[in-house]
Amino acid sequence: MPRNVKVSDVKANLLRPATTSHFEVDIPIPTGISSRWDRSKKGKLQLMCSETSLPGSNLATFEINNDRTGVTEKHVHRRIFDDRIDLTFYVDGGLYSPIRFFEDWMAYITNNGDTDSELQGSSYNYRMRYPKDYMAEQGLVVRKFEREKTFGNLLEYEFVNAFPLAINSMPVSYDTSSLLKCTVSMSYIRYYVKNLDKIYSNSPTTIKGQAGFNAASFAGGIVDTIVDNITGNDALGDFAGGLTAAFVLSQQSQ
């Protein structure tokens, strides 16, 4: 028989979905170019990251056919990680910081000279640096969070031995202007989720106390998204969403 579920439990568990628009990315700066890219520029790069993805992995298996009659088993022998993660950045006018940063990093990897005369010379050549010199052993982090801090803790993915693998081409034209974006593919050998051994849960009293708040927040989030899409004004969407949430809370308190 199906179990009975209270309305308050449904509200607490279903009316607070995660959204895709709340995240941030930490960009590591390798030692070789750290003199040209300080912390303030690093923070600017983090804010410019407009799109990325949470990484994935899969388990490689082999089949066993002879242990039991008529039964095929699969046993895991390896975990396979995605070979790259794509980061998309808004490009700031006049400075072109994301393009310059990753071009600088890739130029450091290939060790192809620092001056224009070296790059233009007929004897131009390059020799790759040792991987330990250009890889970021730690520091590339994708952090997923929610708009309301009461919704729980952060989900943090940290990547090991990351470096830029490719800078995608960026078309420009005389057509109607649009935002220039730079997409970079970062290679890594593996990732891990921080504090994965910790299990976070809300106590029954907290769930009961937050049920009304979650419903109001959910309604406010929907209105916020709709107004943002229609008007393109994030501040106006925040204002409309806040009014909606306050109205729902006021109706529940009556």
ZIFEN-V322441 format. One line per field, one symbol per residue. ss: DSSP state (2 for helix, 1 for strand, 0 for the rest). psi: psi as a letter, one per 20 degrees, with the letter a starting at -180 (. if undefined). A space follows every 10 residues. Layout:
BEGIN
ss = ???
psi = ???
END
This chain:
BEGIN
ss = 0000002222 2222000000 0011110000 2220000022 2222222211 1000001111 1111000000 0011111111 1001111111 0000002222 2222222222 0000022222 0000000000 2222010001 1111000022 2000111111 0111111000 0000000000 1111111001 1110000000 0002222222 2222222222 2222222222 2002222222 2222222222 2220
psi = qqqppqhhhg ghhhkmqqqi jorqpppqoq hhjhhinahh hghghghioi paqprrrrpp rqqoiigppj ppqpppiqpp qqirppppqq ppphhlgggg ghhgghhhgi lkqhqhhhhi qijprqpqrp hhhiqohrho ppoprrgphi iarqopppqp lqqphqoqqo qqrjapqrpp qpppppqrhr rqpqkhipop qprhhggghi gggggghggh hggggghghg hjohghgggg hgggghgghh hhi.
END
